[in-house]
């Protein structure tokens, strides 16, 4: 009982608090269902009430187990969040689809919920244009919640948790360097990040609306743009609008959301942007995405696929969309020269910053790896020279470098292992490897049978579970989840 009390009960109490507040999110699709009279309000009400009841029972029933959380507790809780919350999020999806005569398996509904909350943007659904609007609102709203991290939101607005907020924050925030606080109190830091996120969201929704979207489309696509999620309410994704203006607006907000939100917070707090523009990761992120857009545009133009202006429009939009792990599409880019889709898929692994709403390896890790490689090459010539790895004017601790190397090893092994599982399950190699890469990077569309003109509904339930695991591992940045499987993690 002591191990259970030490490791699980305090975590389950906090999980109850998170479930309680997650249930409040169901009020949005419930309200949309009422206003649009789609006949699903009873389902949303039942799902919200059921989630609320489970949360309150855990919260109140384990109130005696209120204690400071240690780093391992933060890892357990974050892992539970991305496994348990999709169970409750998938409940109304499955019930609502059954009510409109489009039943879906539990595996498919859970996949859809995980895809939403992890901001992956993969889907097993078709006929999105004819779905009740409350279902599409829930799918995209989940991405918005997952974008900045549900636990960061909890740390921002729930100081009553009575737990180690810093442990939750560091377990949830992506990237190898997590100990630099923007404010003395971690709650204020989380509030600041969510304030920036909310302001960006409002600006994005208003821009989409002014650009020609209906108000409900503007809100849904705002949810999936600022979160870099990419789910759409239309089967043809962003191609439904056929608007260069809306595509340009989308590119702008995807670029902004791909950078570290902490930089925006610091710039606004200090009243100047000098430090923002000097950040090496931010510069590398923008160079990768904008440079990637130029590369894809050049390929489309030199290969005579499009004229210059059309090549620039489509090349930039898709390179930024795929590279930022958003996953919007306006055309089936698998019909392009094969270099372009493969290049964009690989770009999705590196082209977002730590502290952004994107996933993947993160640009800061790539910079550290490149600088470490440069140091090793210089050591061949000057073996006794002291050559610290620096990012900007800061020296990178060797422990961070070792953590990055470990992450890259696990990242490669994870992709190969899960892709081979899909191949073993009779998925063709192109589809298997691209689906796993897209899932681990939380990007969405892959190549082959899961390309931008297709969907993940072509996979069997067993194959979907492999991709589901890949999405959860990618959102948890691999090491957090895998640490749970080691015996040393559970030793007191």
C-alpha positions as CSV (number, residue, x, y, z in Angstrom):
1,X,0.0,0.0,0.0
2,X,2.9,2.3,0.7
3,X,4.1,2.2,-2.9
4,X,0.6,2.9,-4.1
5,X,0.2,5.8,-1.7
6,X,3.6,7.2,-2.6
7,X,3.4,7.0,-6.4
8,X,-0.3,6.9,-7.5
9,X,-2.8,8.3,-5.0
10,X,-1.4,11.9,-5.0
11,X,-1.2,11.8,-8.8
12,X,-4.8,10.4,-9.1
13,X,-6.0,13.3,-6.9
14,X,-4.5,15.8,-9.3
15,X,-5.9,13.8,-12.2
16,X,-9.3,14.2,-10.6
17,X,-8.8,18.0,-10.6
18,X,-7.8,18.0,-14.2
19,X,-10.8,15.8,-15.2
20,X,-13.1,18.2,-13.4
21,X,-11.9,21.2,-15.3
22,X,-11.6,19.2,-18.6
23,X,-15.3,18.5,-18.2
24,X,-16.0,22.2,-18.4
25,X,-14.6,22.2,-21.9
26,X,-17.5,20.1,-23.1
27,X,-19.7,23.2,-22.5
28,X,-18.4,24.6,-25.8
29,X,-19.7,21.8,-28.1
30,X,-22.8,21.6,-25.9
31,X,-23.5,25.3,-26.5
32,X,-22.8,24.9,-30.2
33,X,-25.2,21.9,-30.4
34,X,-28.0,23.9,-28.7
35,X,-27.6,27.0,-30.9
36,X,-27.4,24.9,-34.1
37,X,-30.1,22.5,-33.0
38,X,-28.1,19.4,-34.3
39,X,-29.9,17.1,-31.8
40,X,-26.7,16.1,-30.0
41,X,-27.0,18.3,-26.9
42,X,-28.0,15.3,-24.7
43,X,-24.9,13.4,-25.7
44,X,-22.6,16.4,-24.9
45,X,-24.4,16.9,-21.6
46,X,-24.0,13.3,-20.6
47,X,-20.3,13.2,-21.5
48,X,-19.7,16.4,-19.6
49,X,-21.6,15.2,-16.6
50,X,-19.9,11.8,-16.6
51,X,-16.4,13.3,-16.9
52,X,-17.2,15.8,-14.1
53,X,-18.5,13.1,-11.8
54,X,-15.3,11.0,-12.3
55,X,-13.2,14.0,-11.7
56,X,-15.0,15.0,-8.5
57,X,-14.9,11.5,-7.1
58,X,-11.2,11.3,-7.6
59,X,-10.6,14.8,-6.3
60,X,-12.7,14.5,-3.2
61,X,-12.1,10.9,-2.5
62,X,-8.4,11.3,-2.4
63,X,-8.3,14.7,-0.8
64,X,-6.2,13.3,2.1
65,X,-3.4,12.5,-0.3
66,X,-2.5,16.1,-0.9
67,X,1.3,16.4,-1.0
68,X,4.2,18.0,-2.9
69,X,4.8,16.2,-6.2
70,X,8.4,15.1,-7.0
71,X,9.8,14.9,-10.6
72,X,8.6,11.3,-11.0
73,X,5.1,12.3,-10.0
74,X,5.1,14.9,-12.7
75,X,6.2,12.3,-15.3
76,X,3.4,9.9,-14.1
77,X,0.8,12.6,-14.2
78,X,1.7,13.9,-17.7
79,X,1.7,10.4,-19.1
80,X,-1.7,9.7,-17.5
81,X,-3.1,12.9,-18.9
82,X,-2.3,12.0,-22.5
83,X,-3.7,8.4,-22.0
84,X,-6.7,9.0,-19.8
85,X,-8.1,12.3,-21.1
86,X,-8.6,10.8,-24.6
87,X,-10.8,8.2,-23.1
88,X,-13.2,10.8,-21.9
89,X,-12.7,13.0,-25.0
90,X,-13.5,10.0,-27.3
91,X,-16.8,9.2,-25.5
92,X,-18.9,12.0,-27.0
93,X,-17.2,11.5,-30.4
94,X,-18.3,7.9,-30.6
95,X,-21.8,8.5,-29.2
96,X,-22.4,11.5,-31.5
97,X,-21.2,9.7,-34.6
98,X,-23.5,6.7,-33.8
99,X,-26.4,9.1,-33.3
100,X,-26.0,10.5,-36.8
101,X,-25.7,7.1,-38.4
102,X,-21.9,7.0,-38.8
103,X,-20.7,4.5,-36.2
104,X,-17.1,4.3,-35.3
105,X,-15.1,1.7,-33.4
106,X,-13.6,2.5,-30.0
107,X,-10.1,2.3,-31.6
108,X,-11.1,4.9,-34.2
109,X,-12.7,7.2,-31.6
110,X,-9.7,7.0,-29.3
111,X,-7.3,7.6,-32.2
112,X,-9.3,10.7,-33.1
113,X,-9.2,12.0,-29.5
114,X,-5.5,11.4,-29.1
115,X,-4.9,13.0,-32.5
116,X,-6.8,16.1,-31.3
117,X,-5.3,16.5,-27.8
118,X,-1.7,15.8,-29.1
119,X,-2.3,18.3,-31.9
120,X,-1.4,15.7,-34.5
121,X,-4.3,16.4,-36.9
122,X,-4.6,12.9,-38.3
123,X,-8.2,11.7,-38.7
124,X,-10.1,8.5,-39.5
125,X,-13.2,10.5,-40.5
126,X,-14.6,11.4,-43.9
127,X,-17.5,13.5,-44.9
128,X,-16.4,16.3,-42.5
129,X,-18.5,18.9,-44.4
130,X,-21.7,17.0,-43.5
131,X,-20.8,16.3,-39.8
132,X,-22.8,18.2,-37.2
133,X,-20.9,21.3,-36.4
134,X,-20.6,20.5,-32.7
135,X,-18.5,17.4,-33.5
136,X,-16.1,19.5,-35.6
137,X,-15.9,22.1,-32.9
138,X,-14.9,19.5,-30.3
139,X,-12.3,18.0,-32.6
140,X,-10.6,21.3,-33.2
141,X,-11.1,22.6,-29.7
142,X,-9.2,19.6,-28.3
143,X,-6.3,20.7,-30.4
144,X,-6.4,24.2,-28.9
145,X,-6.4,22.8,-25.4
146,X,-3.6,20.4,-26.2
147,X,-1.6,23.1,-28.0
148,X,0.0,24.8,-25.0
149,X,-0.5,21.8,-22.8
150,X,-3.4,21.1,-20.5
151,X,-1.1,20.8,-17.5
152,X,0.4,24.3,-18.2
153,X,-3.1,25.6,-18.1
154,X,-3.7,23.8,-14.8
155,X,-0.6,25.3,-13.3
156,X,-1.7,28.7,-14.5
157,X,-5.2,28.8,-13.1
158,X,-5.2,26.1,-10.3
159,X,-2.9,27.1,-7.5
160,X,-5.3,25.3,-5.3
161,X,-3.8,22.1,-6.6
162,X,-1.4,22.2,-3.7
163,X,1.3,20.3,-5.7
164,X,4.7,21.1,-7.1
165,X,3.7,23.3,-10.0
166,X,7.3,23.4,-11.2
167,X,7.4,19.7,-11.6
168,X,4.3,19.6,-13.7
169,X,5.5,22.6,-15.8
170,X,8.9,21.0,-16.6
171,X,7.3,17.6,-17.3
172,X,4.9,19.1,-19.8
173,X,6.9,21.9,-21.5
174,X,8.8,20.5,-24.5
175,X,12.5,20.8,-25.1
176,X,15.8,19.9,-23.5
177,X,16.2,23.1,-21.4
178,X,13.3,23.5,-19.0
179,X,14.7,25.1,-15.9
180,X,14.8,28.7,-16.9
181,X,11.9,30.5,-15.3
182,X,10.5,33.6,-16.9
183,X,9.1,34.8,-13.5
184,X,9.9,33.9,-9.9
185,X,6.6,32.0,-9.6
186,X,5.9,29.2,-12.0
187,X,2.2,30.0,-11.9
188,X,2.9,33.5,-13.2
189,X,5.0,32.0,-16.0
190,X,2.2,29.6,-17.0
191,X,-0.3,32.4,-16.9
192,X,1.9,34.6,-19.1
193,X,2.3,31.8,-21.7
194,X,-1.4,31.2,-21.8
195,X,-2.1,34.9,-22.0
196,X,0.1,35.1,-25.1
197,X,-1.6,32.0,-26.5
198,X,-5.1,33.5,-25.9
199,X,-4.1,36.8,-27.5
200,X,-2.7,35.1,-30.6
201,X,-5.8,32.9,-30.8
202,X,-8.1,36.0,-30.8
203,X,-6.0,37.7,-33.4
204,X,-6.0,34.6,-35.6
205,X,-9.8,34.2,-35.4
206,X,-10.4,37.8,-36.2
207,X,-8.0,37.7,-39.1
208,X,-9.7,34.6,-40.6
209,X,-13.1,36.2,-40.2
210,X,-11.9,39.4,-41.9
211,X,-10.3,37.3,-44.6
212,X,-13.7,35.8,-45.6
213,X,-14.3,32.7,-43.3
214,X,-17.6,32.4,-41.6
215,X,-17.4,33.0,-37.8
216,X,-17.6,29.3,-36.9
217,X,-15.0,28.3,-39.5
218,X,-12.8,31.1,-38.3
219,X,-12.9,29.9,-34.7
220,X,-12.4,26.2,-35.7
221,X,-9.5,26.9,-37.9
222,X,-8.0,29.3,-35.3
223,X,-8.1,26.4,-32.9
224,X,-6.1,24.2,-35.3
225,X,-3.7,26.9,-36.5
226,X,-2.3,28.4,-33.3
227,X,-2.0,24.9,-31.9
228,X,-0.3,23.7,-35.1
229,X,-2.8,20.9,-35.1
230,X,-4.2,21.1,-38.6
231,X,-7.6,19.5,-38.2
232,X,-10.3,21.0,-40.5
233,X,-14.0,21.0,-40.7
234,X,-13.7,20.2,-44.5
235,X,-12.6,17.1,-46.3
236,X,-10.5,19.3,-48.6
237,X,-8.8,20.9,-45.6
238,X,-7.7,24.5,-46.3
239,X,-8.3,23.9,-50.0
240,X,-12.0,24.3,-49.3
241,X,-11.6,28.1,-49.2
242,X,-9.4,28.6,-52.3
243,X,-8.2,31.9,-51.0
244,X,-4.6,33.2,-51.3
245,X,-5.4,35.7,-48.6
246,X,-6.5,33.1,-46.1
247,X,-3.5,31.0,-46.9
248,X,-1.2,34.0,-46.3
249,X,-2.9,34.6,-43.0
250,X,-2.5,31.0,-42.1
251,X,1.2,31.0,-43.0
252,X,1.8,34.1,-40.8
253,X,0.2,32.6,-37.7
254,X,1.8,29.2,-38.3
255,X,5.2,30.9,-38.4
256,X,4.4,32.8,-35.2
257,X,3.2,29.7,-33.4
258,X,6.3,27.7,-34.4
259,X,8.5,30.0,-32.3
260,X,9.1,29.9,-28.6
261,X,6.2,31.5,-26.7
262,X,8.6,32.4,-23.9
263,X,10.3,34.9,-26.2
264,X,7.0,36.7,-26.8
265,X,6.3,36.8,-23.1
266,X,9.8,38.1,-22.3
267,X,9.6,40.7,-25.0
268,X,6.2,42.0,-23.9
269,X,7.2,41.9,-20.2
270,X,10.4,44.0,-20.8
271,X,8.8,46.2,-23.4
272,X,11.3,45.6,-26.2
273,X,12.0,42.9,-28.8
274,X,15.8,43.0,-29.0
275,X,16.3,39.7,-27.2
276,X,13.6,38.1,-29.4
277,X,15.4,38.7,-32.6
278,X,18.8,37.6,-31.2
279,X,17.5,34.2,-30.1
280,X,19.4,31.6,-32.2
281,X,16.7,29.0,-32.1
282,X,14.0,31.5,-33.3
283,X,16.2,32.6,-36.2
284,X,17.0,29.0,-37.2
285,X,13.3,28.1,-37.0
286,X,12.3,30.9,-39.3
287,X,15.2,30.2,-41.7
288,X,14.2,26.5,-41.8
289,X,10.5,27.2,-42.6
290,X,10.9,30.1,-44.9
291,X,14.0,28.5,-46.6
292,X,12.0,25.3,-46.9
293,X,9.2,27.2,-48.6
294,X,11.7,28.6,-51.1
295,X,13.2,25.1,-51.8
296,X,9.8,23.5,-52.4
297,X,8.7,26.5,-54.5
298,X,11.9,26.3,-56.6
299,X,11.4,22.6,-57.2
300,X,7.8,23.1,-58.3
301,X,8.9,25.9,-60.7
302,X,12.0,24.3,-62.2
303,X,10.1,21.0,-62.7
304,X,7.4,23.0,-64.6
305,X,4.6,21.9,-62.2
306,X,3.4,25.5,-61.7
307,X,4.2,29.0,-62.9
308,X,6.4,31.1,-60.6
309,X,3.6,32.8,-58.6
310,X,1.6,29.6,-58.1
311,X,4.7,27.7,-57.2
312,X,5.5,30.4,-54.5
313,X,2.0,30.3,-53.2
314,X,1.6,26.5,-52.9
315,X,5.3,25.8,-52.1
316,X,5.4,28.3,-49.2
317,X,2.0,27.3,-47.8
318,X,2.6,23.6,-47.7
319,X,6.3,23.8,-46.6
320,X,5.3,26.0,-43.6
321,X,2.2,23.9,-42.9
322,X,4.0,20.5,-43.0
323,X,7.2,21.8,-41.5
324,X,5.5,23.4,-38.6
325,X,3.6,20.1,-37.9
326,X,0.3,21.7,-38.7
327,X,-0.7,19.5,-41.7
328,X,-3.1,21.8,-43.7
329,X,-3.2,21.1,-47.4
330,X,-4.8,22.8,-50.4
331,X,-3.8,20.2,-53.0
332,X,-2.6,16.6,-53.1
333,X,1.1,17.3,-52.9
334,X,1.8,13.6,-53.4
335,X,1.3,14.3,-57.1
336,X,4.4,16.7,-57.0
337,X,7.9,15.5,-57.7
338,X,8.7,13.0,-54.9
339,X,11.5,15.2,-53.5
340,X,8.9,17.8,-52.3
341,X,6.7,15.6,-50.0
342,X,9.7,13.7,-48.6
343,X,11.5,17.0,-47.9
344,X,8.5,18.5,-46.1
345,X,8.0,15.3,-44.1
346,X,11.6,15.4,-42.9
347,X,11.3,19.2,-42.2
348,X,8.4,18.5,-39.8
349,X,10.9,16.8,-37.5
350,X,13.1,19.8,-36.9
351,X,11.4,23.1,-37.8
352,X,9.6,24.1,-34.6
353,X,11.1,25.7,-31.5
354,X,11.0,24.4,-28.0
355,X,8.3,26.2,-26.1
356,X,6.1,26.4,-29.2
357,X,2.9,24.4,-29.8
358,X,4.7,22.2,-32.3
359,X,6.3,18.7,-31.8
360,X,9.1,16.8,-33.3
361,X,12.8,16.9,-32.4
362,X,12.8,20.7,-31.9
363,X,15.2,23.2,-33.4
364,X,17.2,23.7,-30.2
365,X,18.2,20.0,-30.2
366,X,19.3,20.3,-33.8
367,X,21.5,23.3,-33.1
368,X,23.0,21.6,-30.1
369,X,23.8,18.5,-32.2
370,X,25.3,20.6,-34.9
371,X,27.5,22.5,-32.5
372,X,28.5,19.3,-30.7
373,X,29.5,17.7,-34.0
374,X,31.5,20.8,-34.8
375,X,33.2,20.5,-31.4
376,X,34.2,16.9,-32.0
377,X,35.7,17.8,-35.4
378,X,37.7,20.6,-33.9
379,X,38.9,18.2,-31.2
380,X,40.5,16.1,-33.9
381,X,42.8,19.0,-34.6
382,X,43.1,20.5,-31.1
383,X,42.5,17.6,-28.7
384,X,43.4,19.5,-25.6
385,X,41.6,22.7,-26.3
386,X,38.7,23.7,-24.1
387,X,35.8,24.2,-26.5
388,X,32.4,24.6,-24.8
389,X,29.2,24.3,-26.8
390,X,27.4,27.6,-26.9
391,X,24.0,28.7,-28.0
392,X,24.1,32.5,-28.5
393,X,26.1,33.7,-25.5
394,X,25.2,30.8,-23.2
395,X,27.3,27.7,-22.6
396,X,25.3,24.5,-22.9
397,X,25.8,22.1,-20.0
398,X,27.2,18.7,-20.9
399,X,24.2,17.1,-19.2
400,X,21.9,18.8,-21.7
401,X,24.1,17.5,-24.6
402,X,24.0,14.0,-23.2
403,X,20.2,14.3,-22.9
404,X,19.9,15.4,-26.5
405,X,22.0,12.5,-27.7
406,X,19.9,10.1,-25.7
407,X,16.7,11.7,-27.1
408,X,17.9,11.3,-30.7
409,X,18.8,7.7,-30.1
410,X,15.4,6.9,-28.7
411,X,13.7,9.0,-31.4
412,X,15.4,6.9,-34.2
413,X,14.8,3.6,-32.4
414,X,11.1,4.5,-31.8
415,X,10.4,5.3,-35.4
416,X,12.1,2.2,-36.8
417,X,10.5,-0.1,-34.2
418,X,6.9,1.2,-34.7
419,X,7.3,1.4,-38.5
420,X,8.4,-2.2,-38.6
421,X,5.4,-3.1,-36.5
422,X,3.2,-1.6,-39.2
423,X,5.1,-3.4,-41.9
424,X,4.6,-6.6,-39.9
425,X,0.9,-5.7,-39.9
426,X,0.9,-5.7,-43.7
427,X,1.2,-1.9,-44.3
428,X,3.4,-1.0,-47.2
429,X,6.8,0.5,-46.2
430,X,6.2,4.0,-47.5
431,X,2.9,4.3,-45.7
432,X,4.3,2.6,-42.6
433,X,7.4,4.8,-42.1
434,X,5.6,8.1,-43.1
435,X,2.7,7.4,-40.8
436,X,5.0,6.7,-37.9
437,X,7.1,9.8,-38.6
438,X,4.0,11.9,-39.0
439,X,2.6,10.5,-35.8
440,X,5.7,10.9,-33.7
441,X,6.2,14.4,-35.0
442,X,2.4,15.1,-34.3
443,X,2.1,16.3,-37.9
444,X,-0.8,14.4,-39.3
445,X,-0.8,13.5,-43.0
446,X,2.0,11.1,-44.2
447,X,2.8,9.6,-47.6
448,X,1.3,6.7,-49.4
449,X,-2.2,5.6,-48.2
450,X,-2.3,8.2,-45.5
451,X,-1.4,11.2,-47.6
452,X,-3.2,14.6,-47.7
453,X,-6.0,13.3,-50.0
454,X,-6.6,10.2,-47.9
455,X,-7.1,9.5,-44.1
456,X,-6.0,7.1,-41.4
457,X,-9.4,5.3,-41.7
458,X,-7.8,2.9,-44.2
459,X,-5.8,1.4,-41.4
460,X,-7.1,-1.5,-39.3
461,X,-7.7,-1.1,-35.5
462,X,-4.4,-2.8,-34.7
463,X,-2.5,-0.5,-37.1
464,X,-4.3,2.5,-35.6
465,X,-3.1,1.6,-32.1
466,X,0.5,1.6,-33.3
467,X,0.0,5.2,-34.7
468,X,-1.8,6.1,-31.4
469,X,1.1,5.0,-29.4
470,X,3.4,7.0,-31.7
471,X,1.4,10.2,-31.2
472,X,1.4,9.8,-27.4
473,X,5.2,9.1,-27.4
474,X,5.8,12.1,-29.6
475,X,3.7,14.4,-27.4
476,X,5.5,13.2,-24.3
477,X,8.9,13.6,-26.1
478,X,9.6,9.9,-25.8
479,X,11.9,9.9,-22.8
480,X,9.2,10.8,-20.2
481,X,7.0,7.8,-21.2
482,X,9.9,5.4,-21.6
483,X,11.2,6.3,-18.2
484,X,8.1,4.7,-16.7
485,X,9.2,1.4,-18.1
486,X,12.5,1.3,-16.3
487,X,12.8,-0.4,-12.9
488,X,14.9,2.4,-11.4
489,X,12.0,4.8,-11.9
490,X,9.9,2.9,-9.4
491,X,12.5,2.5,-6.7
492,X,12.0,4.7,-3.7
